[in-house]
Amino acid sequence: DKELLITMEMPGVNKDRVDINLDKNVLKVEGKVDLDRFQKLHLNYSEYDIGHYSRSFTLSNRINQKSISAKIEEGVLALTLPKNPQEQPRQVTVH
């Protein structure tokens, strides 16, 4: 009720290679893989290609954009988008 959680899998991306920008209600997330780590490898099989990640989200005014936070652990990025207090569900008291 109080926040949205976005989880993004970004294998091979470290904390220092993640860029998150917010401009005009658009939240853009980019993760860059250090390709130098893979130069000497010879793949026999791969579930996915090695590469960079990019996603954009248009945020509504229901999100408190000043309080967005992010954390990455073992290639999984977690974005927390708190809702504005006035947008959270509440009980109305009858007098």
C-alpha positions in Angstrom: 0.0 0.0 0.0 2.9 2.4 0.7 5.3 1.7 -2.1 6.1 -0.2 -5.3 9.0 -2.5 -5.7 10.7 -3.1 -9.0 13.1 -6.0 -9.3 15.5 -6.3 -12.2 17.9 -9.1 -12.9 21.2 -7.7 -14.3 23.7 -10.5 -14.3 27.3 -9.2 -14.5 26.5 -5.7 -13.5 28.2 -4.2 -10.5 27.0 -1.3 -8.3 29.4 1.2 -10.0 28.1 0.3 -13.5 24.4 1.1 -12.8 23.0 4.5 -13.8 19.5 5.6 -12.7 18.2 8.9 -13.9 14.8 10.6 -13.4 13.8 13.4 -15.8 10.3 14.7 -16.5 8.6 11.7 -14.8 10.7 9.2 -16.8 12.8 6.8 -14.7 15.6 5.4 -16.8 17.7 2.5 -15.6 20.9 1.4 -17.4 23.3 -1.3 -16.4 26.6 -1.9 -18.1 28.4 -5.2 -18.1 32.2 -5.1 -17.9 32.8 -6.9 -21.2 36.6 -7.2 -20.5 35.8 -10.0 -18.0 34.6 -12.1 -20.9 37.2 -11.5 -23.6 39.2 -14.7 -22.9 36.2 -16.9 -22.5 35.1 -19.3 -25.3 31.4 -20.1 -24.8 30.1 -23.5 -25.8 26.5 -22.7 -24.7 24.7 -19.6 -23.3 21.2 -19.0 -22.1 21.4 -15.4 -23.0 23.8 -13.0 -24.7 26.2 -10.9 -22.6 25.3 -7.3 -22.9 24.0 -4.1 -21.4 20.6 -3.4 -19.9 18.3 -0.5 -20.3 14.7 0.1 -19.2 12.5 3.2 -18.9 9.4 3.8 -16.8 7.0 6.7 -16.9 6.0 7.5 -13.4 2.6 9.0 -12.3 2.2 11.7 -9.7 1.3 9.0 -7.2 5.0 8.3 -6.7 7.1 10.3 -4.3 10.0 10.9 -6.8 12.3 12.5 -4.2 12.3 9.3 -2.1 13.1 6.7 -4.7 15.9 4.3 -3.6 17.9 1.6 -5.2 20.0 -1.4 -4.1 21.9 -4.0 -6.1 23.1 -7.4 -4.8 24.5 -10.2 -6.8 23.2 -8.8 -10.1 19.7 -8.1 -8.8 18.6 -4.5 -8.7 15.8 -3.5 -6.4 14.1 -0.1 -6.8 11.7 1.1 -4.1 9.2 3.7 -5.3 7.3 5.2 -2.3 3.8 6.4 -2.9 2.9 10.0 -1.9 1.2 10.0 1.5 -2.1 11.4 0.2 -2.3 8.5 -2.3 -2.1 5.8 0.3 -5.2 4.0 1.3 -6.7 5.3 4.5 -9.8 4.9 6.6 -12.2 7.8 6.7 -13.8 8.4 10.2 -17.5 9.1 10.2 -18.5 11.8 12.8 
